[in-house]
Amino acid sequence: MTVGRLIALEGGEGSGKTTVWKRLKKDLMRSGRFLFCREPGGTEFGEEIRDILFSRQYDMLPETEFMLFMVSRLELFNKVIRPALARGRHVVTDRLDASTFVYQIYAHGLREFEELFRVVQRRYLKPIGDEDWLCPHYILLDLDPEIGLKRRQTAGDTNRFDEKEIKFHHTVRSGYKHFVARERYHTIIDASLSPDEVFKSALDVVLKLTEEGV
């Protein structure tokens, strides 16, 4: 059985991650071998959780955020990602577990939750059929937080995570580098380059991983 590749686009606020994800979706969906999803979200239940997490209506504890992200991810993996991979489709997701580790555990200082994070991670990355453990390939769009936040403000597209103090966002950047350094498969792209250059770099990585010719 040939299992598809799992590829996660990660990055701080304003890194251009979602823009790259949308362009990849536009270029690759026509092949019929890719599935695109986002975190949090990707399922009906997950999208409701997403609305809660990004709403300014709630001033929730970091611990609550952590649990909601994990619940959304379990739904997404079991109902969408794992079935697609088992059918041989490649999955490209806008954020994955790196974001939960970085934002909720690393930046908020919830280090006591890391063991729980790893336990749940082993649950959703367990092998499919005779294949080995799922190993996501993380594509990190790395950018100075000050540049990223200015981009977000200029675009007028902000949420309550953007409104955290700048120290928080610098910690997020450090957290991403810490996370991917421990992962078997990862690529870091300089997100200060032009949008076209960043997209081309990400596309090259995806095509190499999936051996697709577009």
C-alpha positions in Angstrom: 0.0 0.0 0.0 1.4 3.4 -1.0 0.6 6.1 1.6 0.5 9.8 0.6 2.8 12.4 2.0 1.7 14.8 4.8 3.1 18.3 4.3 2.5 21.1 6.8 3.0 24.8 6.1 4.0 26.6 9.3 5.0 30.1 10.3 4.3 33.1 12.5 1.8 35.8 11.8 2.3 37.6 8.5 4.8 35.0 7.1 2.6 34.5 4.0 1.9 30.9 4.9 -1.8 30.9 4.0 -1.2 32.8 0.8 1.3 30.1 -0.2 -1.1 27.4 0.8 -3.8 28.9 -1.4 -1.5 29.2 -4.4 -0.4 25.6 -4.0 -4.0 24.5 -3.8 -4.8 26.4 -7.1 -1.8 24.8 -8.9 -2.0 21.3 -7.6 -5.6 20.4 -7.0 -6.2 19.6 -10.7 -3.9 16.6 -10.5 -6.5 14.9 -8.3 -3.8 13.5 -6.0 -3.8 16.3 -3.4 -6.0 17.2 -0.5 -5.8 20.7 1.2 -7.0 21.4 4.7 -6.3 23.9 7.5 -5.9 23.9 11.2 -7.8 24.5 13.3 -10.7 23.4 11.1 -11.1 21.1 8.2 -14.2 19.4 9.6 -17.6 20.9 10.4 -16.8 20.5 14.1 -13.3 21.8 13.7 -14.5 25.0 11.9 -16.8 25.7 14.9 -13.8 25.3 17.2 -11.8 27.7 14.9 -14.5 30.4 15.2 -14.3 30.1 19.0 -10.5 30.2 19.1 -10.1 33.3 16.9 -13.1 35.2 18.3 -12.3 38.3 20.4 -15.4 37.4 22.4 -13.6 34.9 24.6 -10.6 35.6 26.8 -9.7 32.0 27.3 -6.8 30.5 29.2 -3.8 29.1 27.2 -4.7 25.7 28.7 -8.2 25.9 27.2 -6.7 26.9 23.8 -4.4 23.9 23.9 -7.2 21.5 24.5 -9.4 23.0 21.8 -6.6 22.8 19.2 -5.9 19.1 20.1 -9.6 18.2 19.9 -9.9 19.9 16.5 -6.7 18.0 15.3 -8.0 14.6 16.4 -11.2 15.2 14.4 -9.3 16.3 11.3 -6.8 13.5 11.4 -9.3 10.7 11.9 -12.0 12.0 9.5 -10.0 13.7 6.8 -6.2 13.3 6.8 -5.6 9.6 7.6 -8.3 8.4 5.1 -6.8 10.6 2.4 -3.3 9.4 3.1 -4.5 5.8 3.1 -5.9 6.3 -0.4 -2.5 7.5 -1.6 -3.4 11.2 -1.7 -0.9 13.9 -0.6 -2.2 16.2 2.1 -1.0 19.8 2.4 -2.2 21.6 5.5 -2.2 25.2 6.6 -0.7 24.7 10.1 -0.4 21.4 12.0 0.8 20.3 15.4 3.9 22.5 15.3 1.7 25.6 15.8 0.1 24.1 18.9 3.5 23.3 20.4 4.9 26.7 19.6 2.0 28.9 20.5 0.4 27.1 23.5 3.4 25.2 25.0 6.5 27.1 24.0 5.3 30.8 23.9 2.8 30.5 26.7 5.2 28.5 28.9 2.9 25.4 29.3 5.9 23.1 29.3 4.1 20.7 31.6 1.7 20.0 28.7 4.5 18.7 26.4 4.2 15.1 27.6 0.4 15.2 26.9 1.2 16.7 23.5 3.6 13.9 22.6 1.1 11.2 23.8 -1.7 12.6 21.6 0.8 13.1 18.7 1.7 9.4 18.8 -2.0 8.6 18.6 -2.7 10.5 15.3 0.7 9.8 13.7 0.4 6.0 14.2 1.1 3.8 11.2 -1.4 3.3 8.4 -1.5 -0.4 7.4 2.0 -1.8 6.9 3.6 1.6 6.6 5.9 3.1 9.2 4.8 6.0 11.5 3.5 9.0 9.7 6.3 11.6 9.4 5.0 15.1 8.4 7.3 17.3 6.4 7.2 20.7 7.9 7.8 23.7 5.6 8.6 26.7 7.9 8.2 30.2 6.5 10.6 32.1 8.8 10.2 35.8 9.2 11.1 38.6 11.6 7.9 39.1 13.7 8.0 42.9 13.3 7.9 42.5 9.5 5.1 40.0 9.7 2.9 42.0 12.1 3.3 45.1 9.8 2.1 43.0 6.9 -0.9 41.9 8.8 -1.8 45.4 9.9 -1.4 46.7 6.3 -3.7 44.0 5.1 -6.2 44.8 7.8 -6.6 41.1 8.5 -5.9 40.6 12.2 -7.1 38.3 15.0 -6.5 38.2 18.7 -3.2 36.2 18.3 -1.8 39.1 16.3 -2.5 41.4 19.2 -0.1 39.7 21.5 2.9 41.7 22.6 6.0 41.6 20.3 8.0 39.5 22.8 5.4 36.8 22.4 5.9 36.7 18.6 9.7 36.6 19.0 9.2 33.6 21.3 7.0 32.0 18.6 9.7 32.4 16.0 12.3 30.7 18.4 9.8 28.0 19.2 9.3 27.1 15.5 13.0 26.7 15.0 13.2 24.6 18.2 10.4 22.4 17.0 11.5 21.7 13.5 15.1 21.0 14.7 13.7 17.9 16.4 11.7 16.7 13.4 13.1 14.2 10.9 11.7 16.1 7.8 11.7 19.9 7.6 12.5 22.8 5.3 13.0 26.4 6.3 12.2 29.1 3.8 13.2 32.8 4.1 9.8 34.5 4.1 11.3 37.9 3.7 11.8 37.2 0.0 9.2 38.3 -2.5 5.9 36.4 -2.5 6.7 34.7 -5.8 10.1 33.6 -4.6 8.6 32.2 -1.4 5.9 30.4 -3.3 8.4 29.0 -5.8 10.5 27.6 -3.0 7.6 26.0 -1.3 6.3 24.5 -4.6 9.7 23.0 -5.4 9.7 21.3 -2.0 6.2 19.9 -2.4 6.9 18.7 -6.0 10.1 17.0 -4.9 8.4 15.3 -2.0 5.5 14.0 -4.1 7.4 13.5 -7.3 4.7 15.4 -9.2 5.2 17.1 -12.5 2.9 20.1 -13.0 
